[in-house]
């Protein structure tokens, strides 16, 4: 969950995810969680979408910090990141 920096498995959170998904598609009500995965959600005060070349090295496009909103924001930020890559490839950046 956002704001919870712990990396422990949370069975209640997993149950709640399945419950919310089943509210959208009832076929998921009996879905079995095959293998719980726990990991950090990098959240920042501001999403980071930028090019970084660190002193002339190979450029890197960074696109992170979306936290729990990553799925919702992914289309727009993916387009923005793709535009940065296109700029690198065309030599504009």
N, C-alpha and C positions, 0 to 999 in steps of 0.2 A: 504494500500500500504506500502511496506517496506520503512522505513525512516520516515513515518508519524506516530507519536505516538498518534495521536488523536483517540478518541473512538466515534466519531460522525458518524452517518449514512451518506454515500456518494453515492447518487443516480447515479452520473456520473460513479463512479468506478464500481458499480453494473452493469450498462448498458454496460460498457467496457468489463467486464468479460463475459457476455452473448454474446457479439459480437465476442470475441476471441474464445469462445466455438463453436459458429455457423460457424466460419471459418473452424473449423475442422469437424463439423457435422452439415450441414445446417438444419437438423430437429430441432435444438435447437434455431433457429432464433426467433421464437415466444414464447420461454419459458417465463413463468411468474415467477417472483421472489415472492415466497409465503410469506416469512418472512425474511427480511434482518437481519443478525447477524453481530455484530461488536465486535472484541476482539483484544487484543494485539498479535503480533507475536514475541515471544521472540527470538531476534537475538543477537548473541554474536560474538565477534571477532573470536572465535573458537567454533565449535560445542562441546557440552559436552556429551560424552558417557563414563560412568565410574561407578564403584561400590563404594558405600559409606556405611560404617557400623558404623560410629560415635561411637567409643568406645565400640565395641562389640555388639551393638544393631543389630536387624534384618537388613540384608543388603538390600540396595535399589539400583537398577540400574537406573541411570539417562541417559536420551537420549533426549536432547532438544537443542535449540539454532539455529535451521535450518532456521528460518525466512521464507521467501516466497519460499525457495527452498526445504521445507520439503517433498513435494510430490515427487519431483524428486530424492531426496536422501534417501527416506524412506526404500527402499529395502536393500541397503547396510548397513545402520545404524541399521535396525531391525535385520539383521543377526549378526552384531557386538554385539548388546544388548543381543540377544538370546544366543550368545556364553558366555557372562558374566554370564547370569542366569545359563547356563549349568555348568559353573565352580563353581558357588555357590552350586548348587544342588549336584555336585559330590565331593564337599569338597576341590576342588583345590584352591579356593579363600578364 
